[in-house]
Amino acid sequence: MVGTGTKDKDDKISNITNGIENNHIFEVDYLNNITVLDLSKRNLSSISEELDVLPNISHLNISHNNFIEVPKTVMNLKNLITLDISYNAIIFFDDLPSFCDIIEKLDISNNKLEGPPLWVWVEKPKKLSQLNISNNKSICQSLVAGYFEELLQYKTLVNEIIINNCKLNKHMTLLATCSNARVIQLGSEDYDYLAVNHLDHVPCVGLDKCLDVEKLHLCNTQIYDINSDIDIYKNLKELDLSQNHINSLPNEFSNLENLQICVLSFNKLLYLPENLNKLRKLVKLYLDNNELCMLPENLHELPCLKTLDLYGNYLCDGLESVHNLEELDMAQNYFVEPDNEEYFIKKNKLRIHRTNRLDGQRAEAVREESEYSKDETDDEELYNAINNGCQNQQDKPCSRSSTPEDWDSDDYWIPQYYKAISPPRSPWLFFVKKKMEEGNFCPMDAHPISISEKVKYEKMMNPQPVHESDGQFDDYSDDDS
């Protein structure tokens, strides 16, 4: 009997985990003093009403469970300051909770939301400073005509909004309701092709209303262009434009005089604005893994610059003065990397959080002589490409049937036009064109009409004659007359 009683007692204790017995709050006298409760990763789909015995709960974490809606017991909590209900299967969160006027941080990311939490926009909770609704791929599903226009009439008071990977493409104007936000995160390094927010350019629709933003994270948002009105963000201190498709920055970019941290890594930048030295407060500048051919001569004049990352570009010359920098990486460029102790210390300091980097000089890409000639001009290259394209079209076998029956049809004798294939545009030619438009380069071709245009005109006015093939007009009819 004694052994059986001990076994039953052990089984009862084993069913109790952190104050929970069979998914029910374990009732003890000190529950009134609990302010922090973590029920995450417990495979819960509901919470019993016994949670009401915890009136002083201010921080609740029920993430990584199986909730399809916010439990009513959670909705009735009146002193909740932070609530984490991420990584569940919640579809809607529109009902007004009892903690509306108290809540400061709300994380409802990685759910199945079909619309943003309506009460955050309608009731405008004054203390809510951070809202995370990221990684909800279907959050725009309920934003249909009529309802979406009504939602745009409200302005949320949230200071920080995290809304990356929500597929906002056609509903970017939703950002206009967050005009009071100081921190906006529309992208992250966790790239999701099916849910990414496609911006295409900055400032985009909706984001152009957030004029008070101080931190703007636009990593992995498919940006191709930075518009000249980028300087509308007068208070911007931190800007992340990494992992996009940006090939140039406008001169107005240097008007962001309060910018302190600028991340432009993993883009396609060919050059930087010459007036970049106007960023007098810039402390950290990340330009690694771009296609930079040259740097502004006055880059060393930035008085506050302490971190500069130039790793993995196409630079032929380094910086003249690096004494003011605390972190610097110039490896994998076309110039010889410094080998002094001072540079070695600065490079290792910058690489603490950046692994898998190589040292030394970038190996130059050598083209075969048959593909590239140093004496070949741009017009000659274009002329050869056009001729090769036309020759390739002529060498292709005709797709039309050559049977006698088809010769009698009207469709067979319709002339076919082969469009000349233009060569791909190289980054260097794009860079030269930009510089020519700015008046920094002399024209490469001084002719009134370029050679390539003359060649095109001659080919159009004097097309090659079509020769008749043998047997083309042979008579195959059975008429003996």
C-alpha positions as CSV (number, residue, x, y, z in Angstrom):
1,M,0.0,0.0,0.0
2,V,2.8,2.3,0.8
3,G,4.5,1.7,-2.5
4,T,1.3,2.3,-4.4
5,G,0.7,5.6,-2.7
6,T,4.2,6.7,-3.5
7,K,3.7,5.8,-7.2
8,D,0.4,7.7,-7.4
9,K,2.1,10.7,-5.9
10,D,4.9,10.6,-8.4
11,D,2.5,10.3,-11.3
12,K,0.6,13.4,-10.0
13,I,3.8,15.4,-9.7
14,S,4.9,14.4,-13.2
15,N,1.7,15.8,-14.7
16,I,2.4,19.2,-13.2
17,T,4.7,21.4,-15.3
18,N,5.4,25.0,-14.4
19,G,2.1,25.5,-12.6
20,I,0.0,23.6,-15.2
21,E,-1.8,20.4,-14.5
22,N,-3.4,18.8,-17.6
23,N,-3.5,22.2,-19.4
24,H,-5.2,23.9,-16.4
25,I,-3.7,26.5,-14.2
26,F,-2.5,24.9,-10.9
27,E,-4.3,26.8,-8.1
28,V,-2.0,28.0,-5.4
29,D,-2.1,31.0,-3.1
30,Y,0.7,33.0,-4.6
31,L,-0.9,33.3,-8.0
32,N,-2.0,36.9,-7.3
33,N,1.6,38.0,-7.3
34,I,2.5,36.6,-10.7
35,T,3.0,39.2,-13.3
36,V,4.9,37.2,-16.0
37,L,3.5,34.0,-17.5
38,D,5.1,31.9,-20.3
39,L,2.8,29.3,-21.9
40,S,4.7,29.0,-25.2
41,K,5.5,25.8,-27.0
42,R,2.9,23.7,-25.1
43,N,0.7,22.6,-28.0
44,L,-2.2,24.5,-26.5
45,S,-5.4,25.2,-28.5
46,S,-7.4,26.7,-25.6
47,I,-6.9,28.2,-22.1
48,S,-9.4,27.5,-19.3
49,E,-11.1,30.3,-17.4
50,E,-8.8,29.6,-14.4
51,L,-6.5,32.2,-15.9
52,D,-8.8,34.8,-14.4
53,V,-7.2,34.0,-11.0
54,L,-4.2,35.9,-12.3
55,P,-5.4,39.5,-12.3
56,N,-2.0,41.1,-12.2
57,I,-0.6,39.4,-15.3
58,S,1.2,42.1,-17.3
59,H,3.5,40.0,-19.6
60,L,2.0,37.0,-21.4
61,N,3.6,34.7,-23.9
62,I,1.4,32.1,-25.6
63,S,3.4,31.8,-28.8
64,H,4.2,28.6,-30.7
65,N,0.8,27.0,-30.0
66,N,-2.3,26.0,-31.9
67,F,-4.7,28.9,-31.2
68,I,-7.0,29.8,-34.1
69,E,-8.4,32.8,-32.2
70,V,-7.3,34.8,-29.2
71,P,-8.7,33.1,-26.1
72,K,-11.4,35.0,-24.3
73,T,-9.6,34.7,-21.0
74,V,-6.7,36.6,-22.6
75,M,-9.1,39.2,-24.0
76,N,-10.4,39.8,-20.5
77,L,-7.0,40.6,-19.0
78,K,-7.0,44.3,-18.0
79,N,-3.3,44.8,-17.0
80,L,-1.6,43.3,-20.0
81,I,1.4,45.3,-21.1
82,T,3.1,42.9,-23.6
83,L,1.4,40.1,-25.4
84,D,3.1,37.6,-27.6
85,I,0.8,35.4,-29.6
86,S,3.1,34.7,-32.6
87,Y,3.4,31.4,-34.4
88,N,-0.2,30.3,-34.0
89,A,-3.1,30.0,-36.5
90,I,-5.1,33.1,-35.7
91,I,-7.2,34.3,-38.5
92,F,-8.8,37.5,-37.1
93,F,-8.1,39.8,-34.1
94,D,-10.7,42.5,-34.6
95,D,-12.6,42.4,-31.3
96,L,-11.7,45.1,-28.7
97,P,-9.7,43.6,-25.8
98,S,-9.9,44.8,-22.2
99,F,-6.2,45.7,-22.2
100,C,-6.6,48.2,-25.1
101,D,-5.6,51.2,-23.1
102,I,-2.7,49.4,-21.3
103,I,-0.9,47.3,-24.0
104,E,2.5,48.6,-25.1
105,K,3.8,45.7,-27.3
106,L,1.8,43.3,-29.4
107,D,3.4,40.5,-31.4
108,I,0.9,38.7,-33.7
109,S,3.4,37.7,-36.4
110,N,3.6,34.3,-38.1
111,N,-0.1,33.6,-38.0
112,K,-2.8,33.3,-40.6
113,L,-4.3,36.8,-40.3
114,E,-6.6,37.7,-43.2
115,G,-6.7,41.4,-42.1
116,P,-4.8,43.7,-39.7
117,P,-6.1,43.9,-36.1
118,L,-8.9,46.4,-36.6
119,W,-9.1,47.7,-33.1
120,V,-5.5,49.0,-33.3
121,W,-6.7,51.4,-36.1
122,V,-10.2,52.2,-34.8
123,E,-9.5,52.6,-31.1
124,K,-6.0,54.1,-31.4
125,P,-4.5,52.7,-28.2
126,K,-2.3,55.5,-27.0
127,K,0.3,53.4,-25.2
128,L,0.9,50.8,-28.0
129,S,4.4,51.5,-29.2
130,Q,5.3,48.3,-31.1
131,L,3.1,46.3,-33.4
132,N,4.5,43.2,-35.1
133,I,2.2,41.7,-37.8
134,S,5.0,40.3,-40.1
135,N,4.9,37.0,-42.0
136,N,1.1,37.0,-42.4
137,K,0.9,36.1,-46.1
138,S,-2.9,36.5,-46.3
139,I,-3.2,39.7,-44.3
140,C,-4.5,41.6,-47.4
141,Q,-7.2,39.1,-48.2
142,S,-10.0,41.0,-46.4
143,L,-8.9,44.4,-47.8
144,V,-11.5,44.4,-50.5
145,A,-13.1,47.5,-52.1
146,G,-15.1,49.5,-49.6
147,Y,-13.6,48.0,-46.4
148,F,-10.1,49.0,-47.4
149,E,-11.1,52.6,-48.2
150,E,-12.8,52.8,-44.8
151,L,-9.7,51.5,-43.0
152,L,-7.6,54.2,-44.7
153,Q,-9.7,56.8,-42.9
154,Y,-8.1,55.8,-39.6
155,K,-4.6,56.7,-38.4
156,T,-2.8,54.4,-35.9
157,L,-0.6,55.9,-33.2
158,V,2.0,53.0,-33.2
159,N,5.6,54.2,-33.0
160,E,7.2,51.0,-34.4
161,I,5.5,48.7,-36.9
162,I,7.0,45.5,-38.3
163,I,5.2,44.4,-41.4
164,N,7.7,42.5,-43.5
165,N,6.7,39.5,-45.7
166,C,3.0,40.4,-45.8
167,K,2.6,40.8,-49.6
168,L,1.4,44.4,-49.5
169,N,2.1,44.9,-53.2
170,K,-1.4,46.4,-54.1
171,H,-2.1,47.7,-50.7
172,M,1.0,49.8,-50.0
173,T,-1.3,52.8,-49.2
174,L,-1.9,51.0,-45.9
175,L,1.4,52.5,-44.8
176,A,-0.1,56.0,-45.0
177,T,-2.2,55.1,-41.9
178,C,1.1,54.7,-40.0
179,S,2.3,58.3,-40.5
180,N,3.2,58.6,-36.8
181,A,5.6,55.7,-36.9
182,R,9.3,56.3,-36.0
183,V,10.4,52.8,-37.0
184,I,9.1,51.0,-40.1
185,Q,10.4,47.5,-41.1
186,L,9.1,46.3,-44.4
187,G,11.8,43.7,-45.1
188,S,14.2,41.3,-43.4
189,E,17.0,38.9,-44.2
190,D,14.4,36.1,-43.9
191,Y,13.4,36.3,-47.6
192,D,10.1,34.7,-48.7
193,Y,9.5,35.1,-52.4
194,L,5.8,34.4,-52.2
195,A,5.2,37.0,-49.4
196,V,7.8,39.6,-50.0
197,N,6.7,43.3,-50.1
198,H,7.6,44.5,-53.7
199,L,8.4,48.2,-53.4
200,D,10.2,48.7,-56.8
201,H,11.2,52.3,-55.8
202,V,11.5,54.5,-52.7
203,P,9.7,56.5,-51.6
204,C,6.7,54.4,-52.7
205,V,3.0,55.1,-52.4
206,G,2.0,55.1,-48.7
207,L,5.6,55.3,-47.5
208,D,5.8,58.8,-48.8
209,K,3.4,59.9,-46.0
210,C,5.6,58.6,-43.2
211,L,7.7,61.7,-43.0
212,D,8.7,61.4,-39.4
213,V,10.4,58.0,-39.7
214,E,13.8,57.7,-38.1
215,K,14.6,54.0,-38.8
216,L,13.6,52.5,-42.2
217,H,14.4,48.8,-42.9
218,L,13.8,47.9,-46.5
219,C,16.0,44.8,-46.9
220,N,14.8,42.3,-49.5
221,T,12.0,44.4,-50.9
222,Q,12.8,44.3,-54.6
223,I,13.9,47.9,-54.9
224,Y,15.3,49.1,-58.2
225,D,15.3,52.9,-58.0
226,I,15.9,55.5,-55.4
227,N,13.8,58.6,-56.3
228,S,15.1,62.1,-56.1
229,D,12.6,62.9,-53.4
230,I,14.3,60.6,-51.0
231,D,15.2,63.6,-48.9
232,I,11.7,64.0,-47.6
233,Y,12.8,61.9,-44.7
234,K,14.5,64.7,-42.8
235,N,14.6,62.8,-39.5
236,L,16.0,59.6,-40.9
237,K,18.8,58.2,-38.8
238,E,19.1,54.6,-39.9
239,L,18.5,53.2,-43.4
240,D,18.8,49.6,-44.6
241,L,18.5,49.1,-48.3
242,S,20.6,45.9,-48.5
243,Q,19.9,42.9,-50.8
244,N,18.0,44.8,-53.5
245,H,18.7,45.8,-57.2
246,I,19.9,49.4,-56.8
247,N,22.5,50.6,-59.3
248,S,22.8,54.3,-58.4
249,L,21.9,56.9,-55.8
250,P,20.6,60.4,-56.7
251,N,22.4,63.5,-55.5
252,E,19.5,64.2,-53.2
253,F,20.5,61.2,-51.2
254,S,23.2,63.4,-49.6
255,N,20.5,65.7,-48.2
256,L,19.7,63.1,-45.5
257,E,21.8,65.1,-43.1
258,N,20.7,63.2,-39.9
259,L,21.6,59.8,-41.3
260,Q,23.9,57.9,-39.0
261,I,23.7,54.3,-40.3
262,C,23.5,53.4,-44.0
263,V,23.4,49.8,-45.2
264,L,23.7,49.3,-49.0
265,S,25.2,45.8,-49.0
266,F,24.4,43.3,-51.8
267,N,23.2,45.7,-54.5
268,K,24.5,46.7,-57.9
269,L,25.9,50.1,-57.2
270,L,28.4,51.4,-59.8
271,Y,29.2,54.7,-58.2
272,L,28.2,57.0,-55.4
273,P,27.1,60.7,-55.4
274,E,30.0,63.1,-55.4
275,N,28.4,65.2,-52.7
276,L,28.3,62.3,-50.2
277,N,30.4,64.3,-47.9
278,K,27.3,66.3,-46.9
279,L,26.3,63.4,-44.6
280,R,28.1,65.0,-41.7
281,K,26.5,62.7,-39.1
282,L,27.2,59.4,-40.9
283,V,28.9,56.9,-38.6
284,K,28.5,53.5,-40.3
285,L,28.5,52.9,-44.1
286,Y,28.2,49.4,-45.5
287,L,28.9,49.1,-49.3
288,D,30.1,45.5,-49.4
289,N,29.2,43.2,-52.4
290,N,28.4,45.9,-54.9
291,E,29.9,46.8,-58.3
292,L,31.6,50.0,-57.4
293,C,34.3,51.1,-59.8
294,M,35.4,54.3,-58.0
295,L,34.8,56.2,-54.8
296,P,34.1,59.9,-54.3
297,E,37.3,61.8,-53.7
298,N,35.9,63.5,-50.6
299,L,34.7,60.4,-48.9
300,H,37.4,60.8,-46.3
301,E,36.0,64.2,-45.3
302,L,33.1,62.6,-43.4
303,P,33.9,63.7,-39.9
304,C,31.9,61.1,-37.9
305,L,32.5,58.0,-40.1
306,K,33.9,55.2,-38.0
307,T,32.8,52.0,-39.9
308,L,33.3,51.5,-43.7
309,D,32.8,48.2,-45.5
310,L,34.1,48.0,-49.1
311,Y,34.4,44.3,-49.3
312,G,33.8,42.6,-52.7
313,N,33.6,45.5,-55.1
314,Y,35.5,46.4,-58.4
315,L,37.6,49.2,-57.0
316,C,41.1,49.8,-58.4
317,D,42.2,52.3,-55.7
318,G,41.7,52.3,-52.0
319,L,41.3,55.2,-49.6
320,E,44.1,57.7,-49.0
321,S,43.3,58.3,-45.3
322,V,41.9,55.6,-43.0
323,H,43.2,56.8,-39.6
324,N,39.8,58.1,-38.4
325,L,38.1,54.8,-39.1
326,E,37.7,52.2,-36.4
327,E,36.3,49.4,-38.6
328,L,37.4,48.9,-42.3
329,D,37.4,46.0,-44.8
330,M,38.7,46.5,-48.3
331,A,39.4,42.9,-49.3
332,Q,38.3,41.4,-52.6
333,N,38.9,44.5,-54.8
334,Y,41.3,45.0,-57.7
335,F,43.9,46.8,-55.7
336,V,46.4,45.2,-53.3
337,E,45.0,44.9,-49.8
338,P,47.0,46.7,-47.1
339,D,49.1,44.4,-44.9
340,N,49.9,46.7,-42.0
341,E,48.9,45.9,-38.4
342,E,46.5,48.8,-38.1
343,Y,44.4,47.7,-41.0
344,F,44.4,44.1,-39.8
345,I,42.9,45.1,-36.5
346,K,40.2,47.2,-38.1
347,K,39.3,44.5,-40.5
348,N,39.0,41.8,-37.8
349,K,36.8,44.1,-35.7
350,L,34.4,44.6,-38.6
351,R,34.3,40.9,-39.4
352,I,33.2,39.8,-35.9
353,H,29.6,39.4,-37.1
354,R,30.5,38.8,-40.8
355,T,31.8,35.3,-41.5
356,N,32.9,33.5,-44.7
357,R,34.9,36.3,-46.1
358,L,38.0,36.0,-48.1
359,D,41.3,38.0,-47.8
360,G,43.5,39.5,-50.5
361,Q,42.9,40.9,-54.0
362,R,40.0,40.0,-56.3
363,A,41.1,37.9,-59.3
364,E,40.5,39.7,-62.6
365,A,38.2,38.0,-65.0
366,V,40.1,37.2,-68.2
367,R,38.2,36.8,-71.4
368,E,39.3,34.8,-74.3
369,E,40.7,36.6,-77.3
370,S,38.0,35.3,-79.5
371,E,35.3,36.9,-77.3
372,Y,36.9,40.2,-76.6
373,S,39.4,42.5,-78.3
374,K,41.1,45.5,-76.6
375,D,41.2,47.4,-79.8
376,E,37.5,47.0,-80.5
377,T,35.3,50.1,-80.1
378,D,31.8,50.2,-78.9
379,D,30.4,50.8,-82.4
380,E,32.4,47.9,-83.7
381,E,31.1,45.7,-80.9
382,L,27.5,46.7,-81.7
383,Y,28.1,46.2,-85.5
384,N,29.5,42.7,-84.9
385,A,26.7,41.8,-82.6
386,I,24.1,42.8,-85.2
387,N,25.8,40.9,-87.9
388,N,26.1,37.8,-85.8
389,G,22.4,38.1,-84.8
390,C,21.3,38.3,-88.5
391,Q,23.6,35.5,-89.5
392,N,22.2,33.3,-86.7
393,Q,18.7,34.0,-88.0
394,Q,19.7,33.0,-91.5
395,D,21.4,29.8,-90.4
396,K,18.3,28.6,-88.6
397,P,16.3,26.0,-90.6
398,C,13.0,27.2,-92.0
399,S,10.1,26.0,-89.8
400,R,7.7,26.0,-92.8
401,S,7.0,22.8,-94.6
402,S,8.5,22.4,-98.1
403,T,6.0,20.0,-99.6
404,P,4.5,20.9,-103.0
405,E,1.0,21.2,-101.4
406,D,2.2,24.0,-99.1
407,W,3.8,26.0,-102.0
408,D,0.3,26.6,-103.4
409,S,-1.0,28.1,-100.1
410,D,-1.1,31.9,-99.6
411,D,0.5,31.7,-96.1
412,Y,3.7,30.2,-97.5
413,W,4.7,33.3,-99.5
414,I,4.2,35.8,-96.7
415,P,7.6,37.5,-96.1
416,Q,9.1,36.9,-92.7
417,Y,10.9,39.7,-90.8
418,Y,13.7,38.8,-88.4
419,K,14.4,41.4,-85.8
420,A,18.0,42.1,-85.2
421,I,19.2,41.2,-81.7
422,S,20.9,44.0,-79.8
423,P,23.8,43.1,-77.5
424,P,23.3,43.0,-73.7
425,R,24.0,46.3,-71.9
426,S,27.1,46.0,-69.8
427,P,27.4,47.8,-66.4
428,W,30.3,49.8,-67.6
429,L,28.4,51.2,-70.6
430,F,25.6,52.1,-68.2
431,F,28.1,53.9,-66.0
432,V,29.6,55.8,-68.9
433,K,26.2,56.9,-70.1
434,K,25.4,58.2,-66.6
435,K,28.6,60.2,-66.5
436,M,28.0,61.6,-70.0
437,E,24.6,62.8,-68.9
438,E,26.2,64.6,-66.0
439,G,28.8,66.2,-68.3
440,N,31.8,64.4,-66.7
441,F,32.9,62.5,-69.8
442,C,33.5,63.5,-73.4
443,P,31.3,61.7,-76.0
444,M,32.8,58.4,-77.2
445,D,31.5,58.9,-80.7
446,A,31.8,62.4,-82.2
447,H,30.0,61.6,-85.5
448,P,26.6,63.3,-86.0
449,I,25.3,59.9,-86.9
450,S,26.9,56.9,-85.2
451,I,28.3,54.0,-87.2
452,S,25.8,51.6,-85.7
453,E,22.9,53.8,-86.9
454,K,24.4,53.9,-90.4
455,V,24.7,50.2,-90.5
456,K,21.1,49.7,-89.4
457,Y,19.9,52.2,-92.0
458,E,21.9,50.5,-94.8
459,K,20.5,47.1,-93.9
460,M,17.0,48.4,-93.9
461,M,17.3,50.2,-97.2
462,N,19.2,47.4,-99.0
463,P,17.8,44.1,-97.8
464,Q,19.4,40.9,-98.9
465,P,17.7,39.3,-101.9
466,V,15.9,36.0,-101.4
467,H,17.2,33.4,-103.8
468,E,14.9,30.8,-105.3
469,S,15.6,27.2,-104.4
470,D,15.9,24.5,-107.0
471,G,12.6,23.0,-108.0
472,Q,10.6,25.8,-106.4
473,F,8.3,26.2,-109.4
474,D,8.2,22.6,-110.7
475,D,4.8,21.5,-111.9
476,Y,3.3,18.7,-109.9
477,S,-0.2,18.8,-111.3
478,D,-1.8,15.7,-112.9
479,D,-3.3,17.8,-115.8
480,D,-1.9,16.5,-119.1
481,S,-3.1,19.5,-121.1
